[in-house]
Each structure stands twice: as C-alpha cells, then as structure tokens.
Amino acid sequence: MLILVEYFKLKVFWVTLISAELCTILRFFVNEHWVFKGVGPAWKRLLQYHIANAGSFVAWMVATNLFIYWGIHYLLASALAVGISIMISMASNFLWVWRKKSDAAF
C-alpha cells in the first residue's frame, strides 16, 4: 500500500480496493492448491470464490446493521456478524466453489 499511496499518489480508497482484490486472489490460490488440490478450470472457481466472498461481505454488513438496529452494541454486533459471515463463507466455499463434481449440483 505504501508504494501505491506514496509513490504513485493513488488515493487510499483505491489502494484499499486494489489490496483487497490482490488478497482475495492470493487467498483463492492458496486454498486452490494447498487445501483443495485444484482440479479442472480454476477461472470458474475464481469467479465463484469472488461471488462467495461478496456474499459473505454483504451478509456481514446486513447482519451488523440489523443487530445495531435491534439495540446490540456495535462492537458486539460486528463480532456476531463475523460469525454469520464465516458460516456463509465456509458453506458457499465447501458446497459450491470446491465441491466434488460427484456431489449434487447447486
């Protein structure tokens, strides 16, 4: 981030988006090769992984704001929403992104 902000004079907003995307791609390839021993076309799974990540982020945002609306302190609301987001992320990754082809289609 330092190089992009200090030397390329990009705004922090754009640098955080670039960093988030690079981290998402890195996490995908780590999971793909070390955890799931990637078989078949990786580009389809990369797209699915991005959709799954976006879905879990949206779930976190919605849950956090609902909890706050219901009167739960914002720090606790965020922590509870992280748990929900993790469950959604794990379910979507195991049941959709990296499911075995012999499993039922979703």
Secondary structure, 3 states (H helix, E strand, C coil): CHHHHHHCCCCHHHHHHHHHHHHHHHHHHHHHHHHCCCCCCHHHHHHHHHHHHHHHHHHHHHHHHHHHHCCCCHHHHHHHHHHHHHHHHHHHHHHHHCCCCCCCCC
